[in-house]
Amino acid sequence: MAVVFPSQPWAEQLQQALTESATYQSAAQSWEGDLLLVIEDAGVPRRGLYLDVWHGVCREATYVADLQGRRAAYTISATLATWHKVLSGELDPMPGMMTRQLRVEGNLVKLIQYMQAAHELIRCATQIEIAE
């Protein structure tokens, strides 16, 4: 079923996809921390998705309409158009980061250790049908 991105139903579908993915669970078995996927568009409050990931389990996936003051171990920010490119498979996150289409905050050295887990998280996200 297609859902709007970003929204709470989309966040819930991502959490379910991560829960059902043995590949994600294996790749993320030592990943600890939380993650904010931030949407930054001019004239709109920063909004996005908060993910609490812990040893291969997504303990929480929440849509946050206003991220004012919200923090996480890792923050990845982009415009809504860029996120749609990532979720459609048109933009690979790694080149997106290198070209600054996706901006990352947090311990990059540690994040690189979990690159396979991050790729699996994105792979699960690309499987969610987005409503137009």
N, C-alpha and C positions, 0 to 999 in steps of 0.2 A: 504494500500500500504506500503510495507516494505521500510524503509529508513535507511541510515547509521547512526550509533551512534559513536561519536558525529558529528553533522552537523547542519546547519541552518534549513534544512527541518525537522530534528528530533525536534529541539527546537520549531518550529512552530506547529508541531503536538502536542507537550506537552502543549503549550499555548492553543490550541484549546480544548484539552481534559479537561484541568482545567476550561476553560470557560463554557464547557458543563456539568460539574459535579456539580450538586446541593449539593452533599455530601461534596465535597471539599469546596465549597463556604460557606456552613454552618459551617464546622469545622474551617475554616480560617477567619471567619468574623472579628476577632479582631487582626489578625496577620499583623504586619507592618514590613517592612524591605526588604532587598534583600538577595540573596542567590547565592553563587558560587558553582557549582558542578565541582570539579577540577579533571582532569586526570593527574596523575604523573607517567610517565614511563621514565626510564633511557634513556638518549640520545635524548629526544624529549622535546621541550619547553612545559612548563605547559600550558594546554589548557582546555577548558571546556565550561560550560553553565552558563550564567548569567540570573537569574530570579528576576524580580522585582515583589514581591507579596505585595498586599495591600488590606486588608479587604475582602478577598475572591476572589480577582481579580488578575490575572497574567497580569500586565500592560506591561511587556516586557519579552521576552524569546529570548536570542541571543546566538549563538555559537561564542566563542572568541578563535581564533587560537593561540594567545599568551597572557597569562594573566599577563605578566610582569607589575607590579605596580597596577594591578586591585585589588580592595578591595570590601568587602561586609560585612553586619552585621553578616552573617553566612557563613562559608566556610566548605565544606565537601570534603575531598580529598581521592582519592584511585587510584589504578592502573586501566587501561582499563579492564583487566580481572575481577577485583573485581566489577567494575560497571556493566559489563555484567552479573555477578552472581546476582546482585541486581535487574537488569531489567528483568531477566528471572524468578525471584521469588525464585531462589536457595538460596539466602542469604538475610535474614531479616536485615534491617538496624540497628536495636537496638543491636542485638548480634554482628553485624559487627562493631559497634562502641565500644562495650565492649571488643572485641578482637583486637581492633586497626587496623582492615582491612579497616575501614573507620575512618578517622581522622577529628575531628570537631574543628573548631575555632569559637569563638563567645561566647556570654552570654548563657552558658548551662542551667542555671536556667530558663531563659526566654524561651529558646528553648523547654524545657520540658513542659512548659505551652501549647505549640503548637504541641505537639506530635501527636495528632489526625490529625491535619492539615497536618503534615509532612507525616504521614502514607497514607493519602488520595492522597497527591501529588505523592508519590511513586506508589500507586495503579494505578493512572492515567498513570504514566510513563510505568508501566509494560504492559499496554494495547497496546503500540505502537510496531508494528512489526518491528524488526531490521533486516536489510539486512545483509546477511553473507558476 
